[in-house]
């Protein structure tokens, strides 16, 4: 009876690798964003930096506003909107948790994993952007709106706002904290109401919520995903390990 139970568990834990379906349908490009598929070769954080360096040609310091703007433009064209997520066979625990509790825990939060896809959500682009600029010794903090996430960098002696996901046409002055003071209504006026429900995204009369200085983004989701990823890959081996001694014992008695 025990052997049958262990075999059953091993098969159950192996099934996700056979039924490797996506947790959600893959997002489709809407033909409106500035997505450029020719940039898909930029599939690592290192390559983002290399692409920015190639455009920059040493003109601006890597910890400057202008360099951050170059990176922002690359990310805007490299991705179209939509969250990349684990497939069932990659991490069935996270996908199942997302399905049951609607907690978005299956969305990738590792910068390198996010770079593997042509699409990314606002929080994922913030994760990538922060990782690139962090390597340039630039301080950052997240900017949270009711239904959106952006980022600020401390460059050229001030905090400047960047939104690589919904990037509106902002002047340098518009981005400066000294001009919008984290008042949502002051920044949302630069976004197009045709493409977005601005009151839903930014609220009315609200202030943006600031993340902690240089705080890891998605700090709770990342260890959960790392642990459940390896569990999802190797959980089947646990009942197999218990099965082997049972069969060895049975053979020794014959």
C-alpha positions in Angstrom: 0.0 0.0 0.0 2.8 2.4 0.9 4.6 1.7 -2.4 1.4 2.4 -4.4 1.0 5.7 -2.5 4.6 6.7 -3.2 4.3 5.8 -6.9 1.1 7.8 -7.1 2.8 10.9 -5.5 5.8 10.7 -7.8 3.5 10.6 -10.9 1.4 13.5 -9.6 4.5 15.6 -9.0 5.9 14.7 -12.5 2.6 15.5 -14.3 3.2 19.3 -14.4 6.4 18.7 -16.4 4.3 16.8 -19.0 1.4 19.3 -18.9 3.6 22.4 -19.2 0.9 24.9 -20.0 1.2 28.6 -19.3 -0.5 29.9 -16.2 -2.2 32.6 -18.2 -2.4 33.3 -22.0 0.6 35.2 -23.3 0.0 38.9 -23.8 -0.4 40.1 -27.4 1.2 43.3 -28.8 -1.5 45.9 -29.4 0.4 47.6 -32.3 0.2 50.9 -30.5 3.2 50.9 -28.2 6.7 51.6 -29.3 7.8 48.0 -29.1 10.6 47.1 -31.5 11.1 43.3 -32.0 14.6 43.9 -33.4 15.7 44.7 -29.8 14.8 41.2 -28.6 18.5 40.3 -28.7 18.8 42.5 -25.6 17.9 39.5 -23.3 20.1 40.1 -20.3 20.7 43.0 -17.9 24.3 43.2 -19.2 23.1 43.7 -22.7 20.8 46.5 -21.7 23.8 48.3 -20.3 25.8 47.5 -23.4 23.1 48.9 -25.7 22.9 52.1 -23.6 26.7 52.5 -23.7 26.6 52.1 -27.5 24.0 54.9 -27.8 25.7 57.0 -25.2 29.2 56.8 -26.7 30.7 58.1 -23.4 28.8 61.4 -23.8 27.1 61.3 -20.4 28.2 59.8 -17.1 26.5 56.5 -16.2 25.0 58.0 -13.1 23.5 61.0 -14.9 19.9 61.9 -15.8 20.7 61.7 -19.5 22.0 58.1 -19.2 19.0 57.0 -17.3 16.8 58.5 -20.0 18.7 56.4 -22.6 18.0 53.3 -20.6 14.4 54.2 -20.2 13.9 54.6 -23.9 15.6 51.3 -24.6 13.3 49.5 -22.1 10.2 51.3 -23.6 11.0 49.9 -27.0 12.3 46.5 -25.9 9.0 45.5 -24.1 5.3 45.8 -24.7 2.9 45.7 -21.9 1.9 42.3 -20.3 3.2 40.3 -17.3 5.6 37.4 -17.9 4.8 34.4 -15.7 6.0 31.0 -14.9 4.6 28.1 -16.9 3.0 25.2 -15.0 5.9 22.9 -15.6 8.4 25.4 -14.4 6.8 26.3 -11.1 3.4 24.6 -10.6 3.4 25.7 -6.9 3.5 29.4 -7.8 1.1 29.0 -10.7 -1.4 27.1 -8.5 -1.1 29.7 -5.8 -1.8 32.5 -8.3 -4.8 30.6 -9.6 -6.3 29.9 -6.2 -5.5 33.2 -4.4 -5.1 35.7 -7.3 -1.9 37.0 -5.7 0.2 37.4 -8.9 2.9 35.3 -7.3 3.6 33.5 -10.6 4.8 36.8 -12.3 8.6 36.8 -12.8 10.5 39.1 -10.4 14.0 38.0 -11.3 15.5 40.7 -13.6 17.2 38.1 -15.8 14.0 36.0 -16.1 12.1 39.1 -17.1 14.6 39.8 -19.8 13.7 36.5 -21.5 10.3 37.8 -22.7 9.2 40.5 -25.1 6.6 41.8 -22.7 6.7 43.0 -19.1 4.4 44.7 -16.6 5.0 48.0 -14.9 6.6 46.4 -11.8 8.7 44.1 -13.9 10.1 47.0 -15.9 10.8 48.9 -12.6 12.8 45.8 -11.4 14.8 45.7 -14.6 15.4 49.5 -14.7 16.5 49.5 -11.0 18.9 46.6 -11.7 20.6 48.4 -14.6 21.0 51.7 -12.7 22.0 50.0 -9.5 25.1 48.7 -11.3 25.9 52.4 -12.0 25.8 53.2 -8.3 22.6 55.2 -8.7 20.2 55.5 -5.7 16.5 54.6 -6.5 13.1 54.3 -4.9 9.8 53.0 -6.2 6.8 55.3 -6.8 3.5 53.5 -6.2 0.2 54.7 -7.5 -3.2 53.1 -6.8 -2.8 50.8 -9.9 0.7 51.4 -11.2 4.4 51.4 -10.3 7.1 53.7 -11.5 10.6 54.7 -10.2 12.7 57.6 -9.2 16.5 57.9 -9.5 18.7 60.4 -7.6 20.8 61.8 -10.4 22.3 65.3 -11.0 21.5 66.3 -7.5 17.8 65.7 -7.5 15.2 62.9 -7.8 13.8 62.3 -11.3 10.7 60.3 -12.2 10.8 57.5 -14.9 8.0 55.3 -16.1 9.4 52.8 -18.7 6.0 51.1 -18.9 3.6 53.9 -19.7 6.3 56.5 -20.4 4.6 59.7 -21.3 6.3 62.6 -23.0 7.9 64.4 -20.0 10.5 67.1 -20.0 13.4 67.0 -17.6 11.6 69.6 -15.6 8.4 67.6 -15.5 10.3 64.6 -14.0 12.0 66.6 -11.2 10.6 66.0 -7.8 10.8 69.8 -7.2 8.1 70.3 -9.8 5.6 67.5 -9.1 6.2 66.9 -5.4 4.8 63.4 -5.6 1.2 64.7 -6.2 -0.4 62.2 -8.5 -2.6 64.8 -10.2 0.6 66.7 -11.1 2.2 63.8 -13.0 -1.0 62.2 -14.4 -1.8 65.3 -16.5 1.1 64.2 -18.8 -0.5 60.9 -19.6 -3.0 60.3 -22.4 -6.6 59.7 -21.2 -7.2 58.0 -24.6 -4.9 55.1 -23.7 -5.5 54.8 -20.0 -8.2 55.4 -17.3 -6.1 57.9 -15.5 -8.4 58.2 -12.4 -8.2 54.4 -12.0 -4.4 54.4 -12.4 -3.5 57.4 -10.4 -6.6 58.1 -8.3 -7.9 61.7 -7.6 -6.1 64.0 -5.2 -3.8 61.3 -4.0 -0.1 61.3 -3.2 2.4 58.7 -4.5 3.7 56.2 -2.0 7.5 56.1 -1.9 9.5 52.9 -1.5 12.4 52.7 0.8 15.8 53.9 -0.5 17.5 51.2 -2.6 15.1 48.6 -1.1 15.0 45.3 -2.9 11.9 45.2 -5.1 9.5 42.2 -4.7 11.6 41.2 -1.7 9.0 38.7 -0.5 8.1 37.2 -3.9 11.6 36.4 -4.9 12.6 33.9 -2.2 9.2 32.3 -2.5 9.7 31.8 -6.2 13.2 30.5 -5.8 12.2 27.9 -3.2 9.0 26.8 -5.0 10.8 26.7 -8.3 13.2 24.0 -7.1 10.5 22.2 -5.2 8.4 22.1 -8.4 11.3 20.7 -10.3 12.4 18.0 -7.8 9.4 17.2 -5.6 8.8 14.0 -7.5 12.2 12.7 -6.3 11.1 12.6 -2.7 8.7 9.7 -3.0 11.1 8.0 -5.3 13.8 8.2 -2.6 11.4 6.5 -0.2 10.5 3.9 -2.9 14.1 2.7 -3.6 14.7 1.3 -0.1 11.4 -0.5 -0.2 12.3 -2.3 -3.4 15.8 -3.0 -2.2 14.3 -4.6 0.9 11.9 -6.6 -1.2 14.6 -7.9 -3.5 16.8 -8.9 -0.5 13.9 -11.1 0.9 13.5 -13.0 -2.4 
